Amino acid sequence: MYKRVLFSVFVLIFSTIPFSCENLDSLGLSEADVISGLKEALNFGANKAGSQLSVVDGYLGNQALKIILPADAQAMIEKTYSIPGAQTLLTPILATVVEKMNRGAEKAATKAAPIFVNAITTMTVTDGLSILKGSDSAATSYLRSKTYTQLTSAFAPEINTAMDEVGAATAWNSLFSKYNSFVNPVTEFTLGLKIINPNLGEYATGKALSGLFVKVAEEEMLIRVDPAKRTTDLLKRVFAEQD
């Protein structure tokens, strides 16, 4: 979903700003000015997103971005609740796992935002115009290709460390590795068993990064629609034409 949102932001920005040399000149803007304004907007959004997510409950307290247990794992866990005493035993453990995933993501957000910002600041005029003229995944493909590896490297250790504090990652891996050993064509057909990724840190990292992209897109949208959010002269000039 965040891919569509972020791409829509780019399209709405560029589609409302005239790009002919004549129109840009009349506004006192060059193509470089427009790209610089876009960079400023995304830099602001990335910093704002990072600061919002890095506070306590930045993820855990946001119902839209809170990292919850994988749906397939949750379905399997719920089946075990029919066993007497299982729900009482598992519920607090699983709640702790969810909390630690989100706390790790909140801590990692302080490291992720500068990586994201760096990719934005290196965007060239050619990059920006290519995004405008590209496919419906051009904008997010650009940002993803520039940041995803570094963001993963920044997020994963924090999330894994948080879960290791309570032995969550080890227990989860052991539980679902054993569970997966029972999954075969027969049990899949008769019992509906499905292979579950035992690497909870990998899952949580992916969800945390999705949340970061969503927040940046939200902040960018605010700059586009709310003149009060345009904190520099360049932002005001570039975005004024769409008001």
N, C-alpha and C positions, 0 to 999 in steps of 0.2 A: 504493500500500500504506500509506504513512504516514497518509493520510486516514482509513483504517479504524482504524488503531492509535490515532490521536489521539482520534477520536470514541469509541472503546471506552473510553478512559481516562475521558472525561467521563461516559459512561453508567454505568460501574462506580462512579465516585465518587458521583454524584448518586443512583443507584438504591439505594445502601447507606446513605444518610443520610436519616432521616425528615424530611419537609418540612411536616407539619402544624404549625400554630402550637402546639398542645398538646404535641406531642412535642419540638419545638424548645425550648419553654419549660422542659420538664422537664430538658433537657440544659444549660440556661443559654445557649442559642444562639438567635440570630435569623436570619432569612433573610440579612440583611446580614453576619452573622458567617460564614455558610456561604460566601457569595460572596467575602468577604475571605480566608477560608482557601484557597479555590480560587485566588485571585489570588497569594497567597503561594507556593503550591505551584508554579504556573506561572512565577512570577518566579524562584524558585529554580532550576527546571528550565532556563529560558532562559539564565540566567547560567552555570549549570554546563555547559550544552551549548556555549555560546559559548567558555568557557575551555578546554574539552576539544578543540574543533575548531580553535582558533586557535594551538595549539602546533605545532611541527614534527612532521610526520607525523600531525597530527590527522585529516586526510582521507587522505593518501597511504598511511599505515600502517594504516588501518582498511579491511579488505577488504570490509566491508559498505557503506561509504560512499565508498570510493575512486572518483574520477571517471575513468572509462576512455573510450576512443574510442567514438563512436556505433556501434551494432551494424551499421547499414547501411554506414557508411564502412569499418568493419573488414572486412566481407565483401568489399567492392570491393578493398581493399588486399591482402587475401590472394590474390585472383585474380592480382594483379601479381607475386606471389612466384614464379610460374612462369617469369618472365623472368629469364634468367641475370644474377646480380649484384644484382637488385632487392631481395631480402631483406636482404642485407648492407648495402646503402645505406640502406634505409628504416627498419630496426629501431631504430638509435640515434636517428634523427630523431624517430620516433614516440614513443619512450620519453621523450625530452626534452619533447615536447608534453604528454604525460600528466603528467609531473612539474610542469611549469609551470602547468597547469590547477589542480592540487591545491594548489600553493604559493600561488597567487593566492586560492583559496578559503580557505585557512588564514589568510591575512592579512586577508581581508575579514570573517572571523567576528567579529573584535573590534569591528567597526562595526555588525554586524547585530544582535547580541544586545540592545543598548540599544533599538533600534527595536522589536524584538519585545516587550521588557519594557514599553515605553511603551504599546503597544496593550493589553497585559494589565491594566495598572494603571488604565486608563480604562474597563474593563469595569464596567457597572452591574449592579444586582440584576436589572433587567429583561432585560439582555443574557444574564446567566447562566441565568435561568429560560427564556428563549426558546430558548437552546441545548439545554437539557434537554428541552423539549417539541417541538423542531423535528425536521426530517428527519435522515436518517443522515449528512448532510453539513453540518449546521447549525454544529457546532463549528469545523470546519476552514474553512468558508465565512466565518465571522466573523473568524477570525484572518487568513486569506488576504486578505480585503477590507481589513483594517486595516493590513497590513504589506507585502504583496507588492511594491507599487510602490517603496516606500522600500528594501526589502531588495535589490531588483534594482539600484537606483541605487547602493547601497553595494557590492555584490558585483562587478558588471560591470567597473568601472574597474580594480579590483585584479587580476582574472583576465586582462583584456585586456593590462594593463601587463606582467604576468608573461610572457605569451606573446610580447608584442612584443619582449621582451629578446633573444629568439633568432630573431625574425622568423617565429615559428610561425603567428600569426594571418594574416599576409599571404600566406605560402606556402600555407596551408590554403585560404584563400579563392580564391586563384588556381587551385590544383589542382582544387578541386571545382566552381568556376564553369565551367572548361573541360570537366570531366567531364559536368556537367549539360547542357552544350550538345549533347552527343551522345545525350541521352535523348529519345526520341520513341516514339510507339506501336509502330513497327517494331522498334527496338532493345529496347524493353521486352518485347515479345512473344518475339523471337528470342534475345536475350542475357540477359534478366532484369535489365536495367539499371533503376535506380530513382533518382528525384531525391533528392539528398542536400543537406541544409541546409549551405551553405558557411560560415555564421556559427558558428564553433566557440565563440566567447565566449558567445554566447546559449545554446548547448547546455550549456556548462559551468556557467554561472550557474544555470540551471534545476536541474541535478543537485546543485549545491552547496546550494541552498535546500531541496531535498528532504531532503538529509542533515541540515540544521539542524532541520527539523521532526521528523525521526525521533529525533534525539538528545533534543529537548525532551520528546517523548512517552515516551521511555525513562526519563528522569529523573523525570517525573511518576508513572510506574508504580512506581518505586522508593519514592517517598513514600507512595503508596497502600498498598503491601504491607509496607513495612519501617518500624516505629515509630522506629527509630534515625535515620531520615532526616528526621524531623519536628523541626525545630530551634527552633520557637517554640511558646509555649503555645497559640496559636490553632490552629496546625496539629495539635497533639496533641489538642485538644478536638474539632475538626471531624472528624478522621479516626479518632478512637478508637472511634467507634460501629461501624465496619465490621470491627474486629479480632475 
